[in-house]
């Protein structure tokens, strides 16, 4: 058995966004869905958990649930008035909330559980009860602002867990790597003027929030230099992720020397995701996890937590998630990715990678990671 903790709870799969077709609410010209409905369906996460079980990987993990995040945990990040509005809407059956964040019946309590899973994953790693951990959290959290729900996110799961850990363990430096295909604007907003958290986001340029790139946004005040955005061109592919990681992410981590690394682990950069236009595959997530694990072992005694964020292909997300958790635990199963070769055949050639690498090289020089 590996010493990797895996935290999940069936309640997290019961959050409902109501009647949607992908992200479009039913009504007017939008016909009711035939099946899954909203893109942020529980099935991507449930099918990942099921694949872990049937592959045998779950037997090599420390599987558990966790308590909900407490009011004290939440108030370190979110104002009381925001939490009250969220709970009132949830208690009254749900409805639109914030920007692209539909609430369903009981979503408030389910979001507490989701944040609690991330909190517990961090605590297990900090206490040495696990070498590393994966939290299968849902709803996700990386778009949530302190006082506004956004992008399917209602609570800032990772900042809530960080602030709790800082109170418990006197952490001075935490690094967050966000490889969800959408920009981690919520985490950035919480820590933009603070030096105690290095926030790194690798995302598709202009995707979500709509039109946002962020390459020039480096933090402000005491937090200047502690915010790193790496916007990748649509269709950049596997090698662009590897290049960005080696030339920008790794140097930033080595320079910052975190005591804990948390990954906002979205899989929506995969080559068939409906809400983005990138060409990552399961080996992309496997290799990014391997690289992050090696950096955690080098810099912070291996303390590493992956918190599940986006990813909307029910068929493919499980294979990407399995690859990441295999890399995290060091256990390889017999599962083979049925789409790996297909997505590899679509990787960009010629001008696209040359342009992307040129842009990344310029950003590395701008940030001082290269001469």
Secondary structure, 3 states (H helix, E strand, C coil): CCCEEEECCHHHHHCCCCCEEECEECECCECCCCCCCECCCCHHHHHHHHHHHHHCHHHHCEEECCCCCCHHHHHCCCCHHHHHHHHHHHHCCCECCCECCCECCCHHHHHHHHHHHHHHHHHHHHCCCCCEEEECCCCCCCCCECCECECCECCCHHHHHHHHHHHHHCCCCEEEEECCCCCCHHHHHHHCCCCCEEEEEEEECCCCCCCCCCCCCCCCHHHCCCEEEEEECCCCCHHHHHHHHHHHHHHHHHHHCCCEEEEEECCCCECCCCCCCCCECHHHHHHHHHHHHHHHHHHCCCCEEEEECCCCCCCCHHHHHHHHHHHHHCCCCCCCCCCHHHHHHCCCCCHHHHHHHHHHHHHHHHCCCCC
